[in-house]
Amino acid sequence: MGMNWSLITASNNEAVLQSCLAASPCVGHARDFNVMRGYASAGAAYNAGMRQAKGEILVFAHQDVYLPPGWENCLSKAVACLSATDPQWAVLGVFGITRGLEPRGHLYCTGLQKVLGSPFAEPIKCDSLDEVLLVLRRSSGLSFDERLPGFHLYGTDICLEAQRLGFPSYIVPAFCVHNTAGLAFLPTAFWRAYLYVRGKWVDRLPVRTPCTLITYWCMPILTSVLKNSRLHCLKRFPVGTRVRNPGAFYDELVTAGAVTQHPCRDSH
């Protein structure tokens, strides 16, 4: 019997959704695909999606993520591995910060125009995860914090919630393409989320996330403002753009050798 999983996303752009996540070959293998529209925060959208979903394994992915052929087999292997070695796992992701404070994972980001991380074989225990794709074990009882504003840092927050309850989080080998338009600098909404997480977890600071360090004195905010001001004056905003066909783009990455043959394809 295959993995009992549901796919959930928050969407505000139908064209992006249909060309990326909805176009992923594995969507038809999920027990259900729940698209949440019109929510003010990721927490509210994802908790609503969780209530609708029927699977035990809940996959929360950005609408601009493309999951290559066989992706669900990689996730299934990781879940099976953890079921044997650490059945109390609560949260998984494809990119994050390890217990040793190292960034690990494996995906391609069009906004950054590069592969992030490198291939690895076994799940890696971590302290925080990037929000691009998260996986929850429903029976852990975890849910997202709906008071966390907007759509940032909820991956870090839910890992901290899992740790508070004694549940571990892991980075798993399940390569995907984040087909995103790049940002020249982190938006104000990100820093609002930063301040919320800082206040909520003040006793755990500093907390390293995949894209910043949350500290008591909030120095990363000041550093970011100064850096952004300098870039604005120099008019330097080197960012990538979203590709029209992420499936074809993935095949090009494999053909060019930028990404090795996806291990999930071999599991068919």
C-alpha positions in Angstrom: 0.0 0.0 0.0 1.3 3.5 -0.9 1.9 6.3 1.5 -1.3 7.9 2.8 -0.6 11.6 2.1 -2.4 14.8 1.3 -1.1 17.9 -0.5 -2.0 21.4 0.8 -1.1 24.8 -0.6 -2.1 28.4 -0.1 -2.7 30.2 -3.4 -3.2 33.7 -4.6 -2.2 33.2 -8.2 -4.0 30.7 -10.3 -1.6 30.8 -13.2 1.4 30.1 -11.0 -0.4 27.3 -9.2 -1.4 25.6 -12.4 2.0 25.9 -14.0 4.0 24.7 -10.9 2.5 22.7 -8.1 -0.7 21.6 -9.8 1.5 20.5 -12.8 3.6 18.2 -10.6 3.2 14.6 -11.7 2.8 13.3 -8.2 -0.4 15.4 -7.5 -2.6 12.6 -8.8 -1.0 10.2 -6.4 -2.0 12.2 -3.3 -5.1 11.2 -1.5 -6.4 14.7 -1.9 -5.1 18.1 -3.1 -6.4 21.0 -1.0 -5.9 24.6 -2.4 -6.6 27.3 0.2 -7.5 30.7 -1.1 -8.1 34.0 0.5 -6.4 33.5 3.8 -4.4 36.3 5.5 -1.7 34.0 6.9 0.0 30.7 6.3 -1.1 29.4 9.7 -4.8 30.1 9.0 -4.6 28.6 5.5 -2.7 25.5 6.4 -4.7 24.7 9.5 -7.9 25.0 7.4 -6.3 22.7 4.8 -5.3 20.3 7.5 -8.9 20.0 8.6 -10.0 19.2 5.1 -7.2 16.8 4.3 -7.7 13.0 4.8 -4.1 11.8 4.8 -1.8 11.0 7.7 1.2 12.5 6.0 0.4 16.2 5.3 2.6 18.0 2.7 2.4 21.8 2.7 4.1 23.3 -0.4 4.3 26.7 -1.9 2.1 27.2 -5.0 5.3 27.8 -7.0 7.0 24.5 -6.2 7.4 21.9 -8.8 7.7 18.3 -7.6 9.6 16.1 -10.2 8.5 12.7 -11.4 8.6 10.2 -8.5 9.0 12.8 -5.8 6.4 11.1 -3.6 8.6 8.0 -3.7 11.5 9.9 -2.1 9.2 11.2 0.6 7.8 7.7 1.2 11.3 6.3 1.6 12.2 9.0 4.1 9.0 8.4 6.1 9.6 4.7 6.1 13.1 5.2 7.3 12.0 7.5 10.1 9.1 5.1 11.0 11.8 2.6 11.8 14.4 4.8 13.4 12.5 7.7 15.0 8.7 7.2 14.7 8.0 10.3 16.9 9.1 12.6 14.1 6.8 15.5 13.7 8.0 17.9 10.9 10.0 17.3 7.7 11.3 19.7 5.1 13.6 19.8 2.0 15.9 22.5 3.3 16.8 23.7 6.8 19.4 24.3 9.5 20.9 21.2 11.2 21.5 20.8 14.9 25.1 21.8 14.1 23.8 25.1 12.6 24.7 24.1 9.1 22.3 24.7 6.1 21.5 21.4 4.5 19.0 20.1 1.9 18.7 19.9 -1.9 16.6 21.9 -4.2 16.8 24.4 -7.1 15.7 28.0 -6.6 15.1 30.0 -9.7 15.0 33.2 -7.7 18.6 32.6 -6.6 19.5 30.9 -9.9 21.2 28.0 -8.3 21.1 24.6 -6.7 20.9 24.9 -2.9 22.6 22.2 -1.0 23.7 18.8 -2.4 22.4 15.2 -2.6 22.3 13.2 0.6 20.8 9.8 1.5 19.3 9.8 5.0 17.1 12.2 6.9 19.1 14.8 8.9 17.8 16.1 12.3 17.4 19.8 12.3 16.4 22.9 14.3 14.5 24.9 11.6 13.1 24.4 8.2 12.5 26.6 5.1 8.8 27.1 4.4 9.1 26.1 0.7 7.9 22.6 1.6 7.0 21.2 4.9 5.6 17.8 5.9 3.7 17.1 9.1 2.7 13.8 10.7 -1.0 14.3 11.5 -0.9 12.1 14.6 1.7 14.3 16.2 -1.1 16.8 16.9 0.9 19.8 15.7 -0.8 22.7 14.1 0.4 26.1 12.8 0.3 29.3 14.9 -2.4 31.4 13.3 -1.2 34.5 15.3 2.1 34.5 13.3 1.4 37.2 10.7 1.7 36.7 7.0 3.6 33.9 5.2 7.1 33.9 6.7 9.1 32.0 9.3 6.3 29.5 10.1 8.7 26.7 9.3 11.0 27.8 12.1 8.1 28.4 14.4 6.6 24.9 13.9 10.0 23.2 14.4 10.3 25.1 17.7 6.7 24.0 18.6 7.7 20.4 17.9 10.8 20.7 20.0 8.7 22.1 22.9 6.6 19.0 22.7 9.6 16.7 22.5 9.2 15.8 18.8 12.1 16.0 16.4 12.3 17.6 12.9 14.2 16.4 9.9 15.6 17.5 6.5 14.8 14.8 4.0 16.2 14.0 0.5 13.3 14.9 -1.8 14.6 17.3 -4.5 12.2 19.8 -5.9 12.3 23.1 -7.9 11.2 26.3 -6.2 10.1 28.2 -9.3 10.1 31.6 -7.7 10.7 35.2 -8.7 13.7 36.5 -6.8 13.6 39.2 -4.1 16.1 42.0 -4.0 15.6 42.2 -0.3 13.4 40.7 2.4 10.1 42.5 2.6 8.6 44.3 5.6 6.2 41.4 6.1 9.2 39.2 6.8 10.4 41.4 9.6 7.0 41.6 11.2 7.1 37.8 11.4 10.6 38.0 12.7 9.5 40.2 15.6 6.6 37.9 16.4 8.9 34.8 16.5 11.5 36.7 18.5 8.9 37.6 21.1 7.3 34.2 21.2 10.6 32.3 21.6 12.7 34.8 23.5 13.8 32.1 25.9 15.3 30.1 23.0 17.2 32.9 21.3 19.3 33.1 19.2 17.5 31.0 16.6 19.1 30.4 13.2 16.7 30.1 10.3 17.5 29.2 6.7 17.7 32.9 5.8 18.5 34.9 8.9 19.4 34.8 12.6 16.7 35.8 15.1 18.4 37.6 18.1 17.2 39.5 21.1 18.7 42.8 19.9 17.4 42.3 16.3 20.7 43.3 14.7 19.8 41.4 11.4 17.0 43.9 10.9 19.4 46.9 11.1 21.9 45.1 8.9 19.3 44.3 6.3 18.1 47.9 6.2 21.6 49.2 5.7 22.4 46.6 3.0 19.1 47.3 1.2 19.8 51.0 1.3 23.2 50.5 -0.2 21.8 48.2 -3.0 19.1 50.8 -3.7 21.7 53.6 -4.1 23.8 51.4 -6.3 20.7 50.1 -8.2 21.9 46.6 -7.9 19.1 44.0 -7.7 20.5 40.8 -9.2 17.5 38.4 -8.9 16.3 35.5 -10.9 12.9 35.1 -12.5 10.3 32.4 -12.6 10.5 29.9 -15.6 7.5 29.3 -17.7 7.7 25.5 -17.7 9.4 24.1 -14.5 9.0 20.5 -15.7 11.0 21.1 -18.8 13.4 23.2 -16.8 14.0 20.3 -14.4 14.7 18.0 -17.4 17.2 20.6 -18.7 18.9 20.7 -15.3 19.3 16.9 -15.4 20.5 16.9 -19.0 23.1 19.7 -18.3 24.4 17.8 -15.3 23.4 20.6 -12.9 21.3 18.0 -11.0 22.1 14.3 -11.1 19.4 12.0 -12.2 16.6 12.2 -9.7 16.8 9.2 -7.4 13.1 9.0 -7.1 12.7 8.2 -10.8 14.7 5.0 -10.2 12.0 3.8 -7.7 9.2 3.4 -10.3 
